[in-house]
């Protein structure tokens, strides 16, 4: 799934309403296009309950989960970290925009615009775009960036041309 983000999404959705494990998997699948497996979800729910982030209540055969006060506090801290990370990405993207050629600027503006709402970027562009951003930033911050810059621009230009054909 979204390594490291599943816990965040679980808390976010449970803040809105109590849900079963299956309900959470279904909602995540609808929101992101990628439904987590029971092998990822249920051990996480058990661990979150054990650490006091969630409470569960059995209703017939269904076990519903509720976010605790500790869970709400943790979610708030996660959200603040996400905001700081999004701000850092926007700053890095601003630097990249100043270095980019015309073809790359559209992609970088899209990346910068969509870092505000993590759920929206995951739903709109899939994990591949996140990987692309990470790779671009690693190249830009590498010691031999000058050697890699023209090849990176060439790849981005070709990718943008191919994506335009899909419109």
C-alpha positions as CSV (number, residue, x, y, z in Angstrom):
1,X,0.0,0.0,0.0
2,X,1.4,3.5,0.8
3,X,4.2,2.5,3.0
4,X,4.1,4.5,6.2
5,X,0.8,6.2,5.4
6,X,-1.8,3.5,6.2
7,X,-1.8,4.4,9.9
8,X,-2.4,8.1,9.0
9,X,-5.3,7.3,6.7
10,X,-6.9,4.9,9.3
11,X,-6.8,7.7,11.9
12,X,-8.1,10.3,9.5
13,X,-11.1,8.2,8.5
14,X,-11.9,7.1,12.0
15,X,-11.9,10.7,13.1
16,X,-14.8,11.2,10.7
17,X,-16.8,8.1,11.8
18,X,-16.4,4.7,13.5
19,X,-15.7,2.0,10.9
20,X,-14.9,-1.7,10.6
21,X,-11.6,-3.0,9.2
22,X,-13.4,-3.9,6.0
23,X,-15.1,-0.5,5.8
24,X,-11.7,1.2,6.2
25,X,-10.2,-1.0,3.4
26,X,-13.1,-0.2,1.2
27,X,-12.9,3.6,1.9
28,X,-9.1,3.6,1.3
29,X,-9.6,1.7,-2.0
30,X,-12.2,4.3,-3.2
31,X,-10.2,7.3,-2.1
32,X,-6.8,6.2,-3.4
33,X,-7.5,3.5,-6.0
34,X,-5.5,1.0,-4.1
35,X,-7.2,-1.1,-1.5
36,X,-5.0,-2.4,1.4
37,X,-4.9,-6.1,2.0
38,X,-6.4,-7.7,5.1
39,X,-2.8,-8.7,5.9
40,X,-1.8,-5.1,6.2
41,X,-5.0,-3.7,7.7
42,X,-5.8,-6.0,10.6
43,X,-2.4,-6.3,12.2
44,X,-2.2,-2.5,12.0
45,X,-5.6,-2.1,13.7
46,X,-4.6,-4.6,16.4
47,X,-1.3,-2.7,17.0
48,X,-3.1,0.7,17.1
49,X,-5.6,-0.6,19.6
50,X,-2.8,-2.1,21.7
51,X,-1.0,1.3,21.8
52,X,-4.2,3.2,22.7
53,X,-4.8,5.0,19.5
54,X,-8.1,3.1,18.8
55,X,-10.8,1.3,20.7
56,X,-13.0,-1.4,19.3
57,X,-16.5,-2.6,19.9
58,X,-18.0,-5.8,18.7
59,X,-21.4,-5.4,17.0
60,X,-22.6,-8.9,16.0
61,X,-19.9,-10.3,13.8
62,X,-18.5,-6.9,13.0
63,X,-15.8,-5.2,15.0
64,X,-16.0,-1.4,14.7
65,X,-13.1,0.9,15.5
66,X,-13.1,4.3,17.1
67,X,-10.3,6.9,17.4
68,X,-9.4,7.6,21.1
69,X,-8.2,11.0,22.4
70,X,-4.6,9.7,22.1
71,X,-5.4,8.8,18.5
72,X,-6.8,12.3,17.8
73,X,-3.7,13.9,19.3
74,X,-1.4,11.6,17.2
75,X,-3.4,12.4,14.1
76,X,-3.0,16.2,14.8
77,X,0.8,15.6,15.1
78,X,0.8,13.6,11.9
79,X,-1.1,16.4,10.1
80,X,1.4,19.0,11.3
81,X,4.3,16.8,10.1
82,X,2.5,16.4,6.7
83,X,2.1,20.2,6.4
84,X,5.8,20.8,7.2
85,X,6.7,18.1,4.6
86,X,4.4,19.6,2.0
87,X,5.9,23.1,2.7
88,X,9.4,21.6,2.1
89,X,8.3,20.0,-1.1
90,X,6.9,23.3,-2.3
91,X,10.2,25.1,-1.5
92,X,12.2,22.4,-3.4
93,X,9.8,22.5,-6.3
94,X,10.3,26.3,-6.5
95,X,14.0,25.7,-6.8
96,X,13.4,23.1,-9.5
97,X,11.1,25.4,-11.4
98,X,13.9,28.0,-11.6
99,X,16.2,25.3,-13.1
100,X,13.6,23.6,-15.4
101,X,13.1,24.1,-19.1
102,X,9.7,25.0,-20.5
103,X,8.6,21.3,-20.9
104,X,9.4,20.4,-17.3
105,X,7.8,23.4,-15.8
106,X,4.2,22.1,-16.3
107,X,5.0,18.9,-14.5
108,X,6.8,20.7,-11.7
109,X,3.9,23.2,-11.2
110,X,1.5,20.2,-11.0
111,X,3.7,18.6,-8.4
112,X,3.9,21.9,-6.4
113,X,0.2,22.5,-6.6
114,X,-0.8,19.0,-5.4
115,X,1.5,18.6,-2.4
116,X,-1.1,20.4,-0.2
117,X,-3.6,17.6,-0.1
118,X,-1.9,14.2,0.2
119,X,-5.1,12.3,-0.5
120,X,-5.8,14.3,-3.6
121,X,-2.3,13.6,-5.1
122,X,-2.5,9.9,-4.3
123,X,-6.0,9.7,-5.9
124,X,-5.1,11.9,-8.9
125,X,-1.7,10.6,-9.8
126,X,-0.9,7.4,-8.1
127,X,2.3,6.4,-6.3
128,X,4.3,6.7,-9.5
129,X,4.2,10.5,-9.3
130,X,5.4,10.5,-5.7
131,X,8.3,8.3,-6.9
132,X,9.0,10.6,-9.7
133,X,9.2,13.6,-7.4
134,X,11.5,11.7,-5.1
135,X,13.8,10.8,-7.9
136,X,13.9,14.3,-9.3
137,X,14.8,15.7,-5.8
138,X,17.5,13.1,-5.3
139,X,19.1,14.0,-8.7
140,X,18.9,17.7,-8.0
141,X,20.6,17.2,-4.6
142,X,23.2,14.8,-5.9
143,X,26.9,15.7,-6.0
144,X,27.1,15.2,-9.8
145,X,23.8,17.0,-10.6
146,X,25.5,19.0,-13.4
147,X,26.4,15.7,-15.2
148,X,22.8,14.4,-14.8
149,X,20.9,17.6,-15.5
150,X,20.7,17.4,-19.3
151,X,19.7,13.7,-19.2
152,X,17.1,14.4,-16.6
153,X,15.7,17.2,-18.7
154,X,15.6,15.0,-21.8
155,X,13.7,12.3,-19.9
156,X,11.2,14.8,-18.5
157,X,10.7,16.3,-22.0
158,X,10.1,12.9,-23.6
159,X,7.7,11.9,-20.7
160,X,5.7,15.2,-21.1
161,X,5.4,14.7,-24.8
162,X,4.1,11.2,-24.3
163,X,1.6,12.3,-21.6
164,X,0.3,15.1,-23.8
165,X,-0.6,12.5,-26.4
166,X,-2.8,10.8,-23.8
167,X,-4.9,13.9,-23.2
